[in-house]
């Protein structure tokens, strides 16, 4: 019952967003009026989402219900996507809007008898996207299907074959995690072990190893989960011709690009919420405060606001998992990433050393140092957010275990 109600409320949120995008003008009063309704649905979801027994399903439904609010602000209120314009009508969130001349041409050519189905399809296409890969407004750093051939686009059969193989691998890896003991999570990842430097003199070797393994394991599992969910939706969408294979480029970049915190978040890690968080940050930094783009203040305030919006999203996502607003460390973690980026930018400025511009052995050494820096940063900064999450992970991620079945057979 909890799953059905939660999913139904998320579907209601998306339906409202689809209708607003497809059937209202960019400056319609119905647009701002829709946001409170979206937020009320999120509020109503909370008690039901918490009752979903499966960890993976609970996390996905909870996060979806929260993120619709951010996506609504981005597409409906800031960029003002509309059916008539077939794109954004406003630059408040940072996108280049459809030129006014083209808008007039489209308005004059508008057929009042255009089918409602076309409007619904447009609304659904925008509401269910996060990276906009096949539009004129894709987010930055979308990984190509083939690094060696960025222009390559797989056929439907090629895409489905590859996605099915990957999904099987991801499910197998998630199944393996069910074999790991979780009974000691509350002790090994307790709140008292979150601080590092203030406890450096009493941290034992075993605790340090547990901390490193726990954090690296957490990020690895998150990587696999997101890949599995993404592949599942892609397979369904492409199989039934809801979208083309080109609409589903790889969700993660190459881990080899993670030799700085900036590149970890901006190039390697998934960019599924980048547009929503970035558009709100752009609105605050450049549209409201009118700071100069590229200036030192503007650049770092934009980064700070982007991570702050991400922190708000993850804080409320934690709330759906039974972690209170006071317990969640999501905001502290994401805001701290700005400090890490400023530190590495400052170090490179002082040392006048940039890995990308180096060559040969110096570039290799620089990248190795960069990887170590990123790992150390994550091992230090992540626990404030994830230890509370790990403490509550006492059940397997998947609702089934093929490995356990085969071992017991």
N, C-alpha and C positions, 0 to 999 in steps of 0.2 A: 504493500500500500504506500509506504513512504517513497519508494522509487517512482511509482506511477505519478504521485502528486508532485514530487520535485521536478520530474521530467515534464509534466504537464505545464507547470508554471514557467519553466524555461521556454517551452514551446510557445506559451502565451506571450512572453517577452519578445521572442523573435517574430511572432506574427504581427504584433503591434509595430515593431520596427519596420518590417516589410511593407506594411500598409502605409506608414508615414512616408517612407522613401518613395514608394511607387505612386502615391495618390495625392501628395501635398506639394505645394509650391515651396521654393527655398525659404521664403520669409513668412510662411504660414504660421498663425498663432497656435496651430495644433502641434507644431513641432516641439516647442519648449514645454507644452502641456503634457507631452508624452513621457518626459523623463521621470516625473514623480510616480507615474504608473509603473514604469520599469523598475524603479527603486522599491516600490511597495511589494512587487512580486518577489524581488530578492529577499526582502524582509520576511515575507510569508514562507519562503523556501527553507529558511534556517532550521526550524524545528524538525522538518521532514527530512532534510538532507542528512542531519546528524543521526537519523535512525537507519540510514542505509547501511547494511551490514558489511558489504564488500568495500574494502578500502579504496580500490581503484575507481570503482563506479562513484563512490561518495565524493572523492576528490575531483573527478571530472565534472560531475553535475554541479557541484558546489562552485567550482571555478567558472564554469560557463555562465551560471546565473549571476555571478558578480561582474564578469567581464562585459556582458551585454551593456551594462551601464556606461562603461568607458567607450565602447564601440559606438553607442548611441550618441554620446557627446561628440565624438570624433566625426562620424559620417553625417549625422542629422543636423547637429547644432553648429559645429565649427566649419566644416567643409561644405555643408548644405548640398549633398548629393541629391539629384532629382532626376526623374524620368525624362523630363523635357530637355534637360541639359546633357543627359547621358554622362555626367561627370560632376565634379565639384563646382559650385558657383561662388565659393568664398575662399579667400587665402588666409583666413584667421588661424588655421591649423598648420600652415606652412606649404600646402600644395599649390601649384599653379592652377587657377581655375580655368574653366572653359571660357575662351574669349567672348566678350559681349556680342561681337558681330555674329559669331556662330550661334550664340543663344537666340538672337533675333531671327536668324535664318531658320533655326529649328522651331521657334515659336510660330513663325509664319507658315511653316510647312506642317505644323501639327494637325493631325487628323483627329477631330473630336470623337471619332468612332473607333479609335485605336482600341484594341481589345484589352479588357481588364487582365487577361492572361499575360500580356506583354509587360504590363505594369507590375504584376505580381512577380514575374520572372526577374525583372530588373531589381526589385526590392530584395528578393531572395539572394540574387547574385552578390549584391553589396553587403547584405547582412551576414552572409555566411563566409565572407572573405576576411582575411586578416593581413595578407601580404600583397594582394592585388597584382599577381605576377603577369597576367595577360592583359592588363590595362595600360594606359599611358602614364599611370601613377603608381608604379611598383615601389615597394620600400627598398632601401639600400641593402646591398650585400646578400641578395637572394642567390644561393648556390646554384650553379648550372648542373644539368643532369650529368654532364661529362666535363671534368676540369680541362682535359686536353682539347675538347671541342665544345666551347661554350654555346655555340649556335645549335647544337644537336637537340632534337626533340624526339622522344621515343614514340613509337607507334602504340596503339592501344594494347596489342598483344605483348609487345616487349615490356611495356610498363606493368601490365598485370602479372606477367611471369616473374619479373624482378621483385615486385612488391609482395607477392605471395611467398616467395622464398625468404625475403627479409622478415616478413611477419612471423613465419614459422620459427625463424632463428630467434626473434625477440621473445616470442612466447616461451620457447625453450629456456632462454636465459632468465626470464622472470620466474619460470618454474623452479629453476635452480636456487633462486633466492629463498624459496620456501624451506629449503633444507638448512638454512642458517639459523642458529638458535637466537631467539628474541627475548627469552625470559629475563635476561640480565640487562636489557636496554635501559631500564629505569635507573640502574646503578651506574653502568658504564657511561651513560650519557646524561647524567643527572645535572640539575641546574648548577650545583656547586662546582662542576667541572667546566663550565662555560668560560670563565675568565682564564687567561693564559699568563700574561706577564706578571700580574699581581700574585700568581701562584707558582711562578717558575721555579722557585727554590724547593718546592715540595712535590712537583710533578715527577712521577716515577717513569722509568723507561716503558713499562707495560702500559701505563696510562697514555703516554705519548703515542705509542704504536696504535693503541685502540682509537685514539682521537684521529690520527691520520687515516687509518683504515676505514673508520666510520664515515668521515667526511668524503673521502674519495669514493667509497662505496655508495654513499647517498647520491652524489652527482652522477655516478655511473648508472644507478638504477633509474634516476629521473630521466636520463638520456634514453634509456631503453624503453621506459614507459611512454614517453612522448613519441618516440619513433613508432612504437606499436599502435598507439591510438591514431596517429597520423596515417599510417599505412592502412589501417582498417577502414577509415573514412574514405581514403583515396581509392581503395579497391571497390568499395560500394559505389562511389560516385562515377568512376570511370566505367565499371561494368555495365551500369544501367544508363550510360550516356547522359548523366546529369551534368557532368563537366568533362572537358577534354583532359587527356593526360598532361598536357602542358600546364594545366592549372595546379599541378601538384609537384613542383620542383622539390629537391631534397630539403628537409626541414632543418637540418644542421649543416654547418660548414665543416671544413676539415679541422680536426683537433690539432693538426700541426700549425694552425694559425694562432693558437692560444699562447703566444709568447709575451703577451702583455695583457693587463686587465682590460684595457680598452678593446683589444682585438678578441679577447675571450667573450665579452658581451656583445660586441658589435659585428663580429665576423663569424666566429665559431658557433656560439649559442643560438638557439632558435630565436627567430624574430617575430613570433606569432603575435606578440602584444606590443611590438615596437611602434606601429603606426598610431595606435590608440594613445599610448603613453606619450609618445613624441609630439603628437598634435596638441595635446593639452599643455605640454611643456613649452611648445612654440607660442601658443596663445598667451601664456603668462609672461614669457621672457621677451618676446619680440612684438606681439600685437598689443599687449596691455602696457608693459613697462617701456616699450619702444627702445630697447637696447639695440646697439649696432651689431649686426650679424658678423661674426668673426672676431669681435672684440674679446678681450680676456674675460671681462665680467659676463658678457653675454654667453660666451662659450660654456663656461663652467656653471653658470646659473641654469642654462638649458639642460646640461647633463644632470645637475642636481634635481631639477624638477622632473625630468624623465624618470629617474630612479625613485623619486618620492611618489610619483603616481603608481609606479610598479609596486612600491612598498605598500601603498594603500590597497591595491588589488590583492596582493598576497596576504595582507593582514586580514581582510574580510574573507578571503578564501580559507585562511586558518580558522576563522570563526565558524565556518560551516563544518569544520572537522572537530569541533568541540574545544578548540583552543581559544580562550577569552582574549579580548582586545589587550588587556594588561599583560597576559602571558606571552602573546605573540611577539617575537623579536624581528618580524619581517621588515618593519619600517627601519629599524636600526641597521639591519644588515644591508638593505638596498641603498640607503642613504650613504653608508660608509663606503660604498663602491666609488662614489665621487671622490672621496679623500684618496683612495688608492690610485685612481687615475691621475689626480693632481700630483701625487707623490712621484709616480713614474714619469710624468711629463717634466716635472722639475728636475729629476735626476738626469734625464736625457738632455735637458737644456744646459745643466751645469757641466756634464761630461762631454757635451757636444758630440754625442754618439747616437746614431740611429741604426738599428739592426738592418732595416730594409735597404739602406744605402751602402752597407758594407758588403764585402765579397770574400770568398774563400773561407779560410779557417776562422778569421775574425767574426764573420757572420755566423758561422756554426757555433762558436763559443758564445756569442751574444744571445743566440736563440736558446741555447741550453740554460744560460743564466736567467733568461726571461721565463722559461718554463718553470724553473725552480722558484722564481719570485711569485709566479701566479699560484703555484701549489701552496707555498708558504702563506700567501695572503688568504687563500680560501680556507686553509686549515685553521688560521687564526680567526677569520671573520665569520665563517659560516655557522659555528655552533650557537651563536646568539639567536639564530632563527631555527636551525634544523634540529637541535638537541631536543627541543620540546616536541617536535614532530616525531622524531625517532622514538622517544619515550612511549608514545602512544601506538607505535607499530608493533603490535603483538600478534597480528594475524597474517597469514599469507596474502600476497598481493593478488594472486589469481584465485577465483572461486573453485578451482580444480587443480589437480596435480597429476599429470601423466607419469612423471618420474616416480612419485610415491606409489602409484598404482602398479607400475612395472616392477619396482623393487619389492613390493609386497605380494606380487603374483607368484 
